[in-house]
Amino acid sequence: MITLGDNLKELRKLNKLSQKEFALRMQTTQQRVSEWECNKVEPSLYNLIKILRLYNISFEELIDGVFD
């Protein structure tokens, strides 16, 4: 089963960003990014919107495969 964290990690790697670089762009911490990618914490709605804008993707693209 694919998780939101899996998709976040894949997007970050496709964009050749480290967790630290992504965290800086998101104005959060590397630890928080790790928590998102490990499915320990889900990003807030505010952060989800920032992620969509950063990667220029739709919500549907972000959650692709999560609910299959």
Phi, psi and omega in degrees: 000133178276140179246166175301319178300320177300315181294321179297316180295317180297315178299318180298316181291321177299328179269008175055046178246140170281167176300322181295315179297317179297317179300318179298317180293329180272354184058048177221192181257158176298324178299319180295319178299317178299318178298321177296313184291333178267006179061029176277328181218141175266143177298146175294165177302318177303313181289326176299318179296318178297321179296313180301318180290319180300315182269355181055052180233167176270164176300321180299320178294322181295321184262011180309122177087348185293322185254017179284000000 
